[in-house]
Amino acid sequence: MGTVAAIQMTSSHVVADNLVAAGQLLRKAKDEGAEIACLPENFSFIGLRDADKLNVAEADGDGPVQAFLRDTARALKLWILGGTTVIKGDSARRVSNASLLIDADGKRVARYDKIHLFDVTIPGRNEQYLESTHVTPGRKVVLADTPVGKLGLSVCYDMRFPELYRELMARGAEWLVMPAAFTVPTGRAHWETLLRARAIENLCYVVAPAQSGTHSSGRETYGDTLIVDYWGQVLSRLEKGIGVISADIDLAKQAETRQRFPALDNRQLGLPNVAAVST
């Protein structure tokens, strides 16, 4: 058993300010007994314009945000999941939205680049997002061993694609993290439902740190940071504002439930085609 914290922020376009805020929240998570603390998507930067991310992108392994994660993890003796930050790609016009996992010695143990990019128009609203304009999608499924079990990494819009989580389960994931910056309309409609569904169908803990409130760009995010257990029960939540929640990850109970209720083992793949019946 181990304790995981999820952090809710209202990040701005000023990287230095965001790092100060994140540092204070990480200290709070450590003081509350967390072994690993998870920051939200875009914890270090939400620009005034979408293209602004190009100006703050860091080389892989170098830069103030990555140094902050390493130094803070080492100082606090705390594992940190750096929600996402902007890492330079192979083009001056596109970057990676990368989730970085740092151990308590300040060593990076995993990098996950967001696979599913948010290219949508919100139904019923004049609100459009084209993340792929400036972001290159990731291509690799990523897991990492942590003090509280094998972690499957994902980010925000990924949660709408259950096949990703089936692959993470097949590779041995014991808990899942989904840092996010959800829009208000989609959050109100789908956020909790999606998180609990991913937990239930995979019999797996889900930790979802979120952005919340009105940002310096005027953009609003939904918030409602959640930690959900393998049975779909909400263990802890922070609906609005800035703060930290935590919960225990009990892998023994999760394993017992998977044994007694073997839905993952009962899956039937390769079902024969069923002919359509017309009337």
N, C-alpha and C positions, 0 to 999 in steps of 0.2 A: 504493500500500500504506500502511496505517496501523495503529496498535496500539490495541486496545480492551481495557479492563479491566472485569471484572464483580466486584462486591463482595458478600460474604456477611455478614449481620448477625444478631444476636439482639436485636431491638428490644423496648423495654419501654413502659410507660405514661407514662414521664417524657420529654417532648419534649426538654428541654435535654440530658439524658444521651445520648439518641439522636443529637443533632446533634454533640456532642463526639466520639462514637464514629465517626460518619460522616466527620467532618472528618479524623480521624486516618487512616482508611482511604483517603480521597481523596488525601491527601498521599502515602501509600504508592504509590497507583496512579500518581500523577504522577512520583514518584521512579523508578518502574520503567519509565517511558517511554510511558505511555498518552497518547493525544491526546484520548480521550473515556472517561469512567468511568461505569459504570451501577450505580446503587443498586437494592436490591430493593423490591418492593411493601411499602408501609407502613413504609418505612425510618424515618420520623420519629415513628411512634406505633402501638403495638398496645395497645388499651385493656384494662382489667380486665373490662369489659363492652362488648358491641357498641355500645350507645348512647353510650358515652363519646366516640366520635368526634365527636359533635355539639358537645361542649364545647371541642374544640381546632380546629374548622374555621376556616380563614382566609378572608377576603375575597379574591377573585381579584386577584392583583397586590400583596397586602399581607399582612404577618405575619412572624413570626420564622423559619418554615421557608423561605418564599420568599426572605427576606432572606439567610438562610444560604446558599442555593443560589447566589444572585447574587454575594454577597461572596466565597464560596469559589472559585467559577469564575474570578472576576476576579483574586483573589490568586494562585491557582495557575496561571493562564493555561491552564485545562483545561475542555473541554466536559464537562458533567455531565448525565446523565439521572437525574432525581430520581424513581426507581422509581414510587412513588405517594405522594401526601400528600392530606390532606383539605381540600377547598375548598367553601366555602358554596354552596348552591344557592338556588333561588327559594322554598324552604320551610324553616321552622325545624326540621322533622323529618327532612329528607333532605339529603344532601350529595353531592358528586362525589368519586370515587376517581380522582384526576387524576395523570397522568404528565407532568412538566414537563421540557422540554429547554432547557438554558441554554448559551449559547456562551461562549467564553473571555474575552469582554469583559463578561460578566455580564448579557447580554441574553437574555430568553426568546424562543426561536425557534419553539417548538411546545408545545401542550397537547393531550394525548389523555385523554379520559375513558373509563374502562373500559366496554366495551359489554356484555359478557356477565357477568352477576352470578351469584355462587355461591349458588344456592338448591338445596341438596341435603341428603339424608340419606345418610351413608356406609353402604354395604351391610355388613351383619353387625355394625354397631356402633351404640350409642346416642349418635350424634354428628351433630348437625344444624346447618346453616348457612343463614341467610336474609339474605344481603347486601342484597337489595332492600328490606328493612324500613327501612333508614336511608340507602340510596344510590340515587341516580337514575342509570340507565344512560346512557352516552354514545350518540350517534347519528351521529358522524362518523368516517370513516376518515382517518387522519392520517399523512402522510409529511413528512420534513424533510431538507434537504440538510445534510450534516455533512462534516468534513474527511476522513472515510474512506468516503464514499459516501452515497447516498440511503437514509435509514433509514425502515423501516416500524414504527410503534409498536403495541404490544399489551400486555396485562397478564394474567398468570396463567390464569384459566379460559378466556380467549379462545383459548388454544392448542388447545382441543378443537373448534374450529369452523374447519375448513380453508378454508371459503369466504371468510373474512376475509382470509386470506393470498393467495388467488388474486386478490382485488381489489387488495391491496397490490402484487402482482406486475404486474398490469395497469397500475398507475399508476407503475411503474418502480422499485420497491423493490430495493435491492442488498444490504441486510442487514436483519435483523429483531431486535428486542429484546423479551424476554418476562419482565420482572421478576415475581417470584412470592412467595407465602407458602403453599406447598402443604401440605396435611395429610400426616401420616406414612403412613396407609394408601393414599391415592391416589398419593402420591409413590412409594412402594415398588412399586406396581402399574404406574404409567403414565408417570411423569415423563420418564425418559430416552427411552422409546419415542416419546412424543409429540414431544419436541423434535427427535429425529433424523428422525422422519417429516416434520415441517414443513420441515426442512432439505433432505431428499432430494427430496420431491415438488416443491419450489420451486427446487431447485438454488441454495440461498441460505444464507449464513452466518446462524446463530442465536446470540444472546447471551442467557443466562438467569441473571441474578443472583437469589439466593434468600434467604429467611429460613431460619434453622436453629436447632434446639434447643428448650429449654423457656423460655417467656417468663414475665414476671412475673404474667400472668393464669393460668398453668398450662397454657396451650395449647402444643402441640408442633408444630413445622414440620419439614419433611423435609430441607431443605438441598440439597446436591449441585448447587451452582452449576456451570454448564456453558457452554463455548463450543464450538460445533459448526460444521464447515465445510459447504460446498455439496454434498459427497459423503456427508454423514452421519457423518463421522469426528469423534470427540471430540478437540479440540485441547488443551483444558485443563479441569480440574475441581477443585473443592474439596468433598469429600463432607460434612464436618462442621465445626462451629466457625465462627469469625470470621476473615475474611481477604480477600485479593485474588488473583484470577487474571487473566491477560492472554493475548492471542494477536494475531497479525497478520491483518488482513483484506486479502486479495490479490484485488482485483476483476479484475485482468487474467487470472489463472488461472480465476476463476469464469466470466468471459465466454468464455474459450476452451472451458471444459467445456460451457457452455450451447450453444456453436456446434457442438461435436463430438457432443454428446449432446442433441439439441434436443427434449427431452420437453415443454417448455413450448410449443413451436411445434407439436408433434404432437397436441396435445389436439383431440379431436373433440367439438364441441358440437352440440346440436340433433339427436341421434341419433333415428331414427324409432322409434316404439313397436314393441315386439316382442310379438306376441300370446302369451298364456299357452297352454301346451300341457298338456292334461290326459291322464292315462293311466288 
